[in-house]
Amino acid sequence: RWGHMKLSGVEGMGLGDVKLAGTIGAFLGWYALPMVLFMSAITGLIVGGGVILFTKKGGRTPIPFGTFLALGTVAYIMAEPWLWVLIKTASFR
């Protein structure tokens, strides 16, 4: 949130998203947050890219990120067993 504000000069994320991410971290554990945020960012990027391509408003269309945080959380919960196996097998030895 802070980084986006400093880089663009426009507030890009509300405090509700930060509170939701904190709540997700409290329930799933801190180690789940990087993967949840990554999955949320990917889904947000896909939807946001579609909005930019198919509307005439450009990149200034507000899209709530909380929806993507929830979607990333559900995806993480469903894929957690496979993710840890993938991480362990792909790690450097």
C-alpha positions, 0 to 999 in steps of 0.5 A: 500500500505504501509503496504504491502510494509513493510510486504513483502518488495515488492511493491504490489500496485501502486499509480494508485490504490490509486488515483482510490480509492480516486476518488471513495471516492470523488464520492460516499462519504467516507462511501462507501469506506470500503464496496467498498474495501471489495467487491474489496478484495473479488473478487480479492481474488477469482480471485487471488486464481484461478490464483495461483491454475491454473497457475504454477507461484505461488503467484508472478503473478501481477494482476491489482487491479484497475479492482477489484476496479471498479467491487467493485464500480459497485457492491456497487452502485447496492447493496447500498439500500440493504446493508444499510437495512442489516446494520441497521437491524443487528446493535447492539441495 
